[in-house]
Amino acid sequence: MKMNINPFMAPDHKRPFIIAGPCSAETEEQVLKTAHELAPQNIDLFRAGIWKPRTRPGSFEGIGTEGLSWLRRVKEETGLKVTTEVANTQHVFEALKYGIDVVWLGARTTVNPFSVQEVADALKGVDIPVMIKNPINPDLKLWIGAIERLYKAGITQIAAIHRGFSYHGETKYRNIPRWQIPIELKRQFPNLTIIVDNSHICGRRDILLEVAQKAMDLNFDGIMTEVHPTPDDAWSDAAQQITPLQFKALVSEMVFRDPTTDDVEFLENLDHLRHEIDEIDEELLNLLGKRMQLADSIGRYKKRNNIAILQPQRWSEILEKAIIKGGLKGLSPEFMESILRAIHQESINHQAIVMNAKEIEA
């Protein structure tokens, strides 16, 4: 589906977008204190969760509609634009009634097309800017589908929020970034504003700057960070929130990269290096093709001897050795495991085709 998405919020906005505020609106005092301390930092949007979808009942699920009047006071007293999450028709109507400037769909809403459509239907006829977080699971088509549903409802100012993806296993992140997914979204929709929610990716304070800088290095359009006057006392997601002063320091330490340049010497040098990469890529493809030819031969040999395709011990040895050797060449274990698993799966596919092919009778 072709979409003519308009510039998000303002046609002449300079990168980056800066969005900050508490995970949850807890008290009027907490909301206003945070906003007044963030206002001098020239943030683009003040965020606060009014309705909070929680994994288990009994957790703090948001202050509800009462908190919208606090956000209205934020607008009146600081001049900041405000944004909050909506998940159903009633949320949309209440947010619009209180003059919320921008709404966003959370990961738990994006994952359900019925919920996305309900919000889209409620917004028909109101071209308010909408931000759409990625679904919990790494499903690019589901993310794009949510964007398309809002666009078909007449929403033309759309931004995507990359907040990472759930992962079963040990990782330093709360939600692993899987940067290749928002990168692919940007490739398909170059004009789409993509903001990185470093708080939900990290789940902890000490790596917030690292992820925010990564977002800038990859040419994404801004960050969304959770800020609270006393983070350790926060009613939700305390570990990932920082104070307004800490947020000011974080932004000041970020290096904002230029998307491109007109410098002729730079472009010529870059073109030369890219040409070298293209040649190496060609060599890699030739080597992978030869590797799969060998996999075909192994498949035929296994078929003649009635041996199973998967040999777990052999696969473990390959993986362990490759990770060690890759580390010596500056390649991360995550990269080595990812690329080896893809190659191994393709090898299995080749062998399966060979082993299950019917013999042609003479």
C-alpha positions as CSV (number, residue, x, y, z in Angstrom):
1,M,0.0,0.0,0.0
2,K,1.4,3.4,-1.1
3,M,1.1,6.0,1.7
4,N,1.7,9.8,1.3
5,I,2.6,10.4,4.9
6,N,2.9,14.1,5.9
7,P,5.7,15.5,8.0
8,F,5.1,14.6,11.6
9,M,3.9,17.6,13.7
10,A,5.7,20.2,11.7
11,P,7.0,20.3,8.1
12,D,10.2,22.2,9.0
13,H,11.0,20.4,12.2
14,K,14.7,19.8,12.7
15,R,16.0,16.5,13.8
16,P,15.9,15.1,16.5
17,F,12.5,14.9,18.1
18,I,12.8,14.9,21.8
19,I,9.9,13.3,23.8
20,A,10.2,13.0,27.6
21,G,8.0,12.6,30.7
22,P,7.0,10.0,33.3
23,C,6.0,6.5,32.5
24,S,2.7,7.1,34.4
25,A,0.9,10.1,35.5
26,E,0.7,9.4,39.3
27,T,-0.3,12.7,41.0
28,E,-0.9,16.2,39.7
29,E,2.1,17.4,41.6
30,Q,4.4,14.8,40.1
31,V,3.2,15.6,36.5
32,L,3.5,19.3,36.9
33,K,6.9,19.2,38.6
34,T,8.3,17.0,35.8
35,A,6.8,19.2,33.1
36,H,8.1,22.5,34.7
37,E,11.6,21.0,35.0
38,L,11.6,19.7,31.4
39,A,10.1,22.9,29.8
40,P,13.4,24.8,29.7
41,Q,15.0,21.9,27.9
42,N,12.9,22.6,24.8
43,I,11.5,19.1,24.4
44,D,9.0,18.6,21.6
45,L,6.4,16.5,23.5
46,F,5.7,15.8,27.1
47,R,4.6,12.2,27.6
48,A,2.7,10.6,30.4
49,G,0.7,7.3,30.6
50,I,-2.9,7.8,31.7
51,W,-4.1,4.2,31.0
52,K,-1.4,1.6,31.6
53,P,-1.9,-1.9,30.2
54,R,-0.1,-4.2,32.7
55,T,0.9,-7.8,32.4
56,R,-0.7,-8.9,35.7
57,P,-3.9,-7.7,37.5
58,G,-3.2,-5.8,40.7
59,S,-0.4,-3.7,39.1
60,F,-0.9,0.0,38.8
61,E,-3.0,0.4,35.6
62,G,-2.9,4.2,35.4
63,I,-4.7,7.0,37.1
64,G,-7.4,7.2,34.3
65,T,-9.3,10.2,32.9
66,E,-8.5,12.3,36.0
67,G,-4.9,12.6,34.8
68,L,-5.9,14.2,31.5
69,S,-6.8,17.4,33.3
70,W,-3.2,17.4,34.7
71,L,-1.9,17.2,31.1
72,R,-4.2,20.1,30.2
73,R,-2.6,22.1,33.0
74,V,0.9,21.2,31.7
75,K,-0.1,22.7,28.3
76,E,-1.5,25.9,30.0
77,E,1.4,26.4,32.4
78,T,4.4,25.4,30.2
79,G,3.3,25.7,26.6
80,L,4.5,22.1,26.0
81,K,2.5,19.8,23.7
82,V,1.4,16.6,25.4
83,T,0.9,13.0,24.4
84,T,-0.5,9.9,25.9
85,E,-1.3,6.3,25.0
86,V,-4.8,5.2,23.8
87,A,-6.0,1.7,23.4
88,N,-9.7,1.9,22.7
89,T,-12.6,4.2,21.6
90,Q,-13.2,5.6,25.0
91,H,-9.6,6.5,25.5
92,V,-9.6,8.4,22.1
93,F,-12.7,10.3,22.9
94,E,-11.4,11.3,26.4
95,A,-8.0,12.3,25.0
96,L,-9.5,14.5,22.3
97,K,-12.0,16.1,24.8
98,Y,-9.0,17.2,27.0
99,G,-7.0,18.6,24.1
100,I,-4.2,16.0,23.9
101,D,-2.0,17.0,21.0
102,V,-0.6,13.6,20.0
103,V,-1.7,10.1,20.8
104,W,0.2,6.8,20.6
105,L,-0.6,3.2,20.3
106,G,1.3,0.9,22.6
107,A,3.0,-2.4,21.7
108,R,0.1,-4.4,23.3
109,T,-2.4,-2.6,21.1
110,T,-0.3,-2.8,17.9
111,V,-0.2,-6.5,18.2
112,N,-4.0,-6.8,17.9
113,P,-5.4,-5.7,14.5
114,F,-8.9,-5.5,16.1
115,S,-7.7,-3.0,18.7
116,V,-5.8,-1.0,16.1
117,Q,-8.9,-0.8,13.9
118,E,-11.1,0.3,16.9
119,V,-8.7,3.2,17.5
120,A,-8.5,4.0,13.8
121,D,-12.3,4.1,13.5
122,A,-12.5,6.4,16.6
123,L,-10.0,8.8,15.0
124,K,-11.8,9.1,11.6
125,G,-12.3,12.7,10.7
126,V,-9.7,13.9,13.2
127,D,-6.2,14.3,11.6
128,I,-4.3,14.3,14.9
129,P,-0.7,13.2,14.9
130,V,-0.4,9.5,15.9
131,M,2.6,7.5,17.0
132,I,2.6,3.7,16.6
133,K,4.9,1.5,18.7
134,N,6.1,-1.7,17.2
135,P,4.3,-4.9,18.3
136,I,5.7,-6.9,21.2
137,N,7.0,-9.6,18.8
138,P,9.4,-8.9,15.9
139,D,6.7,-8.8,13.2
140,L,7.4,-6.0,10.7
141,K,4.2,-6.8,8.7
142,L,2.1,-6.4,11.8
143,W,3.7,-3.0,12.5
144,I,3.2,-1.8,8.9
145,G,-0.4,-3.1,9.1
146,A,-1.1,-0.9,12.1
147,I,0.3,2.1,10.2
148,E,-1.8,1.3,7.2
149,R,-5.0,1.1,9.3
150,L,-4.4,4.5,10.8
151,Y,-3.6,6.0,7.3
152,K,-6.7,4.6,5.8
153,A,-8.7,6.2,8.6
154,G,-7.4,9.6,7.4
155,I,-4.5,10.1,9.7
156,T,-1.7,11.6,7.6
157,Q,0.8,12.7,10.4
158,I,2.2,9.3,11.5
159,A,5.3,8.4,13.4
160,A,6.6,5.0,14.4
161,I,8.1,4.3,17.8
162,H,10.8,1.6,18.0
163,R,10.6,0.2,21.6
164,G,12.4,-3.1,21.1
165,F,11.0,-6.7,21.0
166,S,10.4,-9.3,23.6
167,Y,13.0,-12.1,23.8
168,H,13.2,-15.3,25.8
169,G,16.6,-15.7,27.2
170,E,19.4,-13.7,28.8
171,T,20.1,-10.2,27.4
172,K,21.2,-6.8,28.7
173,Y,18.0,-5.2,27.3
174,R,14.5,-5.3,28.6
175,N,13.4,-5.5,24.9
176,I,16.1,-6.3,22.4
177,P,16.4,-3.7,19.7
178,R,16.7,-5.8,16.6
179,W,17.7,-2.7,14.7
180,Q,17.4,-4.4,11.4
181,I,13.6,-4.3,11.7
182,P,13.1,-0.5,12.1
183,I,15.9,-0.1,9.5
184,E,13.8,-2.1,7.0
185,L,10.7,0.0,8.0
186,K,12.7,3.1,7.1
187,R,13.8,1.6,3.8
188,Q,10.3,0.9,2.8
189,F,8.9,4.2,4.0
190,P,11.8,6.8,3.8
191,N,9.5,9.7,4.8
192,L,8.2,8.0,7.9
193,T,9.4,9.6,11.2
194,I,10.9,6.9,13.5
195,I,11.5,7.6,17.1
196,V,13.4,5.3,19.4
197,D,12.0,4.6,22.9
198,N,15.3,4.0,24.6
199,S,13.6,3.6,28.0
200,H,11.6,0.5,27.0
201,I,14.5,-1.0,25.0
202,C,16.9,-0.6,28.0
203,G,14.7,-1.3,31.0
204,R,17.6,0.2,33.1
205,R,19.2,3.7,33.4
206,D,22.8,2.9,32.8
207,I,22.5,2.2,29.1
208,L,20.0,4.8,28.1
209,L,22.6,7.0,26.5
210,E,24.2,4.1,24.7
211,V,20.9,3.3,23.0
212,A,19.9,6.9,22.4
213,Q,23.3,7.5,20.6
214,K,22.8,4.3,18.6
215,A,19.5,5.8,17.4
216,M,21.2,9.0,16.2
217,D,24.1,7.0,14.6
218,L,21.5,5.1,12.6
219,N,19.8,8.3,11.4
220,F,16.5,7.8,13.3
221,D,14.5,10.9,14.0
222,G,14.5,11.2,17.8
223,I,14.1,9.6,21.2
224,M,11.4,9.0,23.8
225,T,12.7,8.8,27.3
226,E,10.9,8.3,30.6
227,V,11.6,11.1,33.1
228,H,10.4,11.3,36.8
229,P,11.2,13.7,39.6
230,T,12.1,10.7,41.9
231,P,12.5,7.7,39.7
232,D,13.1,5.2,42.5
233,D,9.6,6.0,43.9
234,A,7.8,5.6,40.5
235,W,4.7,3.5,40.5
236,S,5.7,1.8,37.3
237,D,8.9,1.0,35.5
238,A,11.1,2.7,38.1
239,A,14.3,1.1,37.0
240,Q,14.3,2.7,33.5
241,Q,13.4,6.3,34.5
242,I,15.7,9.2,35.2
243,T,15.4,12.7,36.7
244,P,14.9,15.8,34.5
245,L,18.5,16.8,35.4
246,Q,19.8,13.4,34.3
247,F,17.8,13.7,31.1
248,K,19.4,17.1,30.4
249,A,22.8,15.5,30.8
250,L,21.9,12.6,28.5
251,V,20.8,14.9,25.7
252,S,23.8,17.1,26.1
253,E,26.1,14.1,25.7
254,M,24.4,12.8,22.6
255,V,26.1,13.5,19.2
256,F,23.6,14.4,16.5
257,R,24.8,13.1,13.1
258,D,24.0,14.9,9.8
259,P,21.9,12.7,7.6
260,T,24.1,13.4,4.6
261,T,26.5,16.0,3.1
262,D,27.4,17.8,-0.1
263,D,31.1,17.6,0.6
264,V,32.6,16.2,-2.7
265,E,35.7,14.7,-1.1
266,F,33.7,12.9,1.5
267,L,31.3,11.5,-1.1
268,E,34.1,10.3,-3.3
269,N,35.9,8.6,-0.5
270,L,32.6,7.0,0.7
271,D,31.9,5.8,-2.9
272,H,35.3,4.2,-3.1
273,L,34.8,2.3,0.2
274,R,31.3,1.3,-0.8
275,H,32.7,-0.1,-4.0
276,E,35.2,-2.2,-2.0
277,I,32.3,-3.5,0.1
278,D,30.3,-4.4,-3.0
279,E,33.3,-6.5,-4.3
280,I,33.6,-8.3,-0.9
281,D,29.8,-8.9,-0.9
282,E,30.1,-10.5,-4.4
283,E,32.9,-12.8,-3.1
284,L,30.8,-13.7,0.0
285,L,27.8,-14.6,-2.3
286,N,30.1,-16.8,-4.5
287,L,31.5,-18.6,-1.4
288,L,28.0,-19.2,0.0
289,G,26.9,-20.6,-3.3
290,K,29.8,-23.0,-3.2
291,R,29.0,-23.9,0.4
292,M,25.5,-24.8,-0.6
293,Q,26.8,-27.0,-3.5
294,L,28.8,-28.9,-0.9
295,A,25.6,-29.2,1.3
296,D,23.8,-30.7,-1.7
297,S,26.6,-33.3,-2.1
298,I,26.4,-34.1,1.6
299,G,22.7,-34.5,1.3
300,R,23.1,-37.0,-1.5
301,Y,25.7,-38.9,0.5
302,K,23.5,-39.0,3.6
303,K,20.6,-40.2,1.4
304,R,22.6,-43.1,0.0
305,N,23.5,-44.1,3.6
306,N,20.1,-43.3,5.1
307,I,21.5,-40.8,7.6
308,A,19.5,-38.0,9.3
309,I,20.1,-34.4,8.1
310,L,20.7,-32.8,11.5
311,Q,23.9,-33.8,13.3
312,P,23.7,-31.8,16.6
313,Q,27.2,-32.5,17.7
314,R,28.7,-31.3,14.4
315,W,26.5,-28.2,14.5
316,S,27.6,-27.3,18.0
317,E,31.2,-27.7,17.1
318,I,30.8,-25.4,14.1
319,L,29.0,-22.8,16.2
320,E,31.5,-22.8,19.1
321,K,34.6,-22.6,16.8
322,A,33.1,-19.8,14.7
323,I,32.2,-17.7,17.7
324,I,35.8,-18.0,18.9
325,K,37.3,-17.3,15.5
326,G,34.9,-14.4,14.9
327,G,35.8,-12.8,18.2
328,L,39.5,-12.7,17.1
329,K,38.4,-10.8,14.0
330,G,36.3,-8.3,15.9
331,L,32.9,-10.0,15.2
332,S,30.5,-10.1,18.1
333,P,29.1,-13.5,19.3
334,E,25.6,-12.3,18.6
335,F,26.5,-11.6,14.9
336,M,28.3,-14.9,14.5
337,E,25.5,-16.9,16.0
338,S,22.9,-15.1,13.9
339,I,24.7,-15.5,10.6
340,L,25.8,-19.1,11.3
341,R,22.2,-20.1,12.2
342,A,21.0,-18.6,8.9
343,I,23.6,-20.4,6.9
344,H,23.0,-23.6,8.8
345,Q,19.2,-23.4,8.1
346,E,19.8,-22.8,4.4
347,S,22.2,-25.8,4.3
348,I,19.5,-28.0,6.0
349,N,16.9,-26.8,3.4
350,H,19.3,-27.7,0.6
351,Q,19.9,-31.2,2.0
352,A,16.2,-31.7,2.6
353,I,15.4,-31.0,-1.0
354,V,18.1,-33.4,-2.2
355,M,17.1,-36.2,0.3
356,N,13.4,-36.0,-0.5
357,A,13.7,-35.8,-4.2
358,K,12.2,-38.7,-6.0
359,E,14.5,-40.8,-8.1
360,I,13.9,-40.6,-11.9
361,E,13.5,-44.1,-13.3
362,A,15.7,-45.0,-16.2
